[in-house]
Amino acid sequence: MRPHGSAEELEARRRRAMELLKRGQRQAEVARQVGTTRTSVCRWWQAYQENGPAGLRAKPPTGRPSKLTAGQKRDLARRVLRGARSSGFATDLWSCPRIAQVIRRRYGIRYHVDSLPRLLCSLGFSCQKPEKRAWEREGAVLERWVAQDWPRIKKKADA
């Protein structure tokens, strides 16, 4: 799994590890100081020995580039925060099909609903299911039922 940080920050971490190794520190100690494993430090040292500083350079991220630009992503995040009603839906509940519909209408880009949780996570949102709870429920009645009726029912079930 890729560690957190930009490519430039990770490259700086690798360069710092090489400086510490050149000063004579052990790989285990260097790994602890830069926050990685000893095997990663060993791998970085081999790359440095074979290719010099070029062996430590940041590599571009792999995978398909996003269909949305950075500005479109910021705009989408603002829309999600405003609620689904502001985008023309009957309720304020967001769902992946609704977000796909907003992206298609607003930006002309088609997203499959299965790929939207990853996009939303990159924007700082978490996918959650609402609790299924009756709007009409009364807290005092529920508490009384749990305190009085539930123990009685449970005792009968145990017998």
Secondary structure as GFF3:
##gff-version 3
##sequence-region A 1 159
A	DSSP	alpha_helix	7	22	.	.	.	ID=ss1
A	DSSP	alpha_helix	27	34	.	.	.	ID=ss2
A	DSSP	alpha_helix	38	51	.	.	.	ID=ss3
A	DSSP	three_ten_helix	52	56	.	.	.	ID=ss4
A	DSSP	alpha_helix	70	82	.	.	.	ID=ss5
A	DSSP	three_ten_helix	85	87	.	.	.	ID=ss6
A	DSSP	alpha_helix	96	107	.	.	.	ID=ss7
A	DSSP	three_ten_helix	113	115	.	.	.	ID=ss8
A	DSSP	alpha_helix	116	122	.	.	.	ID=ss9
A	DSSP	alpha_helix	139	144	.	.	.	ID=ss10
A	DSSP	pi_helix	145	149	.	.	.	ID=ss11
A	DSSP	alpha_helix	150	158	.	.	.	ID=ss12
###
